[in-house]
Amino acid sequence: MPKNATIPDFKKVVTEAHRALKSGGLFVNYSLNIQPIVKFIYKLLRKEYMVKGRSRLFYLSKASQEQKNIISKVFNKTVKERYSEIISKPELKINSSGKERSILGMLDGYLSHNIGLGYSIARQCSYHTHKK
């Protein structure tokens, strides 16, 4: 990645999505979640837990209140958040939840809709809203 490479301006991207959507259209933004429990474990292990910034290979910006606020402001609507991939953890080689009729996949889907403390370990966070 070139040293001066950056990700697109998030507000600009959301504004363009709003412009392109038909009235009633659904906007969904998926981002990696900031996982409080995982972040705590990284701290205990004295490892870096990246939330936003440039690594050796990519630029990362995990889901944040700032992103949610931008979406809400551009769409002028309430934004719902959803957490997913609570069990599926590619970094732990737990990928079977994506297979058809996977028991882990069904359990992950159930947990994704019944948040509880799932937000603290879910791998992804998504923001959902409709265009008026």
ABEGO torsion letter per residue (X at the ends): XBAABBBBBAAAAAAAAAAABBBGBBBBBBBBBBBAAAAAAAAAAGBBBBABEBBAABBBBBBBAAAAAAAAAAAGBBBBBBBBGAABBAAAGBAAAABBGBAAAAAAAAAAABAEAAAAABABBBBBBBBX
